[in-house]
Amino acid sequence: MNGLRSEALSSSHDREGFSCGVAALDNYLQRQASQDMRRHVAAVFVMVSEDQPQTILGYYTLASYAVETSGLPDEAVKKLPRYPTTPATLIGRLARAVDQPGFGSLLLADALGRILSNTREVASALVVVDAKDDAAAAFYHKHGFIPFGGTARKLFLPMKTIAGAAQRRAR
Ligand SMILES: CC(C)(COP(=O)(O)OP(=O)(O)OC[C@H]1O[C@@H](n2cnc3c(N)ncnc32)[C@H](O)[C@@H]1OP(=O)(O)O)[C@@H](O)C(=O)NCCC(=O)NCCS
């Protein structure tokens, strides 16, 4: 990601100037995100360019999560130990600025990379997303996420898949 970096949201970032076209996601960044960080209910990361580090190009939130193992598809369950719950990381929100088409994939790749490195410290076997609508679900589906829990809006990706892709890229 030449000239780009992701970092924790801070007061140096121009939150008011961010618009992804979905009011609820803009409002979250402007009004709620800092408080969620202070209360440790979400870690909020923004993507910025090196030459305009105050301008938010996109953001995502991460939080610990637990999934009822029995609610996952059989194929996934077979590869997991028989614990009633499986540790996961939730991408609660992810949005890119309206003038940054194509940036969603970059944000998602950054989030997955961060989650993968974090799992060495706090284990997480799945990444879960809560898609806010069918278009968002299609975006995640396109990136290999699998629906579960009887709804097309909740999707997961096994950490093994993410680690495998990272290893292939490193070769
Ligand atoms: C959802 C979002 C992050 C996608 O970002 P993006 O930059 O448009 O996505 P990309 O161009 O990187 O998309 C990659 C693939 O996902 C699919 N995709 C993206 N948006 C889609 C949509 N609305 N409907 C169907 N498929 C979609 C495309 O097929 C695309 O593949 P392609 O390159 O072959 O066309 C972006 O539209 C956004 O920020 N929306 C507002 C916030 C939001 O809805 N967030 C969802 C999480 S709650």
The ligand as a Gaussian input file, in Angstrom:
#p B3LYP/6-31G(d) Opt

LIG

0 1
 C      -19.155000      -1.785000       0.921000
 C      -17.910000      -0.985000       0.536000
 C      -16.888000      -1.017000       1.668000
 C      -17.316000      -1.594000      -0.725000
 O      -16.200000      -0.838000      -1.085000
 P      -15.768000      -0.645000      -2.617000
 O      -14.541000       0.182000      -2.630000
 O      -16.932000      -0.164000      -3.383000
 O      -15.500000      -2.131000      -3.007000
 P      -14.481000      -2.720000      -4.054000
 O      -14.557000      -1.955000      -5.322000
 O      -13.162000      -2.874000      -3.413000
 O      -15.253000      -4.099000      -4.227000
 C      -14.686000      -5.327000      -4.408000
 C      -15.737000      -6.262000      -4.920000
 O      -16.863000      -6.322000      -4.041000
 C      -18.078000      -6.325000      -4.805000
 N      -18.954000      -5.255000      -4.379000
 C      -18.635000      -4.081000      -3.831000
 N      -19.738000      -3.344000      -3.591000
 C      -20.782000      -4.083000      -4.057000
 C      -22.168000      -3.862000      -4.115000
 N      -22.715000      -2.732000      -3.693000
 N      -22.943000      -4.863000      -4.615000
 C      -22.399000      -6.002000      -5.083000
 N      -21.084000      -6.261000      -5.064000
 C      -20.291000      -5.313000      -4.555000
 C      -17.750000      -6.047000      -6.223000
 O      -18.142000      -7.197000      -6.960000
 C      -16.261000      -5.835000      -6.277000
 O      -15.711000      -6.715000      -7.202000
 P      -15.202000      -6.220000      -8.647000
 O      -13.900000      -5.533000      -8.339000
 O      -15.069000      -7.499000      -9.374000
 O      -16.251000      -5.290000      -9.153000
 C      -18.249000       0.503000       0.188000
 O      -19.245000       0.515000      -0.826000
 C      -18.720000       1.340000       1.346000
 O      -17.908000       1.873000       2.109000
 N      -20.033000       1.484000       1.478000
 C      -20.605000       2.281000       2.527000
 C      -20.456000       1.595000       3.849000
 C      -20.940000       0.160000       3.873000
 O      -21.947000      -0.184000       3.302000
 N      -20.160000      -0.687000       4.573000
 C      -20.448000      -2.106000       4.636000
 C      -20.030000      -2.690000       5.937000
 S      -21.269000      -2.459000       7.201000

